[in-house]
Amino acid sequence: MSINLDYIVKARSQIMETAQHMLDGGISYIEGSRLICGLLEQARLERYDAPFVVFVAVDSETDHLSIGEVRDRWHPDATIKFP
């Protein structure tokens, strides 16, 4: 397997940007954790090393929750609205 350093650097940059958006309130921690988990392999980072294991735990414990575009497609009676 060849290593494309540009690809790895781009994935790591996306992880940093996602984490910053989470801190800024631009995306939820659940959505951000899912995005970060999806990038870990591309970034050649170990899922169970700190600090990434936290994102893996959030993703794992909330995988039954619908968020983002998927939630928008649910029937209005199937979602709980928070003030």
N, C-alpha and C positions, 0 to 999 in steps of 0.2 A: 504494500500500500504506500503510495507516495504522500508526502506531506506538503500541503500547500499553505505556506506561512501566511499569505495574504488572507486566505479563507479563515484561518484560526484567529488572526488578529481582528478581522471583521466581526466574527462571532463574539469574541471577548469584548469588543467595543459595544456591541449590541446589548450584552449583559450589563455593562456599566450604565449605558443609557437607560435601560429598563429599570435598574435599581434606582437611578436618580429620579425617574418619573414616578416611581413608587413613593420616594421620600417627598417629592414635590406635591403629591396628591393628584397627579395626572392620571394614574391608573391605580386600581385596587391592589392590595397585597396578594390577593388570590390570583388575579389575572397576571400580575407581574411574576409571581412564583411559577406559574405555568409557562410563561414565555421563557423565563430563565432556564427552567428544566429542559425545555425543548432545544436550547442552545448549548447545553453543557457538553454533549458529545462532539458537536462541531468545533467547540472551543478547546477540545482535548483536556477537559477538566473532570476530575473525579467527583461523581455525584455525592459520595458519602464523606468527602473531606469538608472541614469547616472552611468557609461559612455556607457552602452550598447545600449541606445536609438539611439546613433549616428550610430552604426553598423546596427541597424534595419532600420534607415532612408536611409543609403547608399544602403542596400539590396533592399528596397522597391522602391527607385527611379531609380534603375538600373536593375531591374528584366527583362527588355526587351532586355538587352544586352547579347550577347553570349560571354562566356569567356572560357579559358582553353581547355579541350579536346573536348567540344561541338563545339567550334569555329573552331578547327582543322578539323572537319568533314564537315564544310560548303564548298560549291563550292567556288573556288578561286575568281570568279567574284562577289560573294555576300559579300565579306569582303573588308574593306578599310585598306590598309596597311599604317602604320605610319613609318616615317623614324627613 
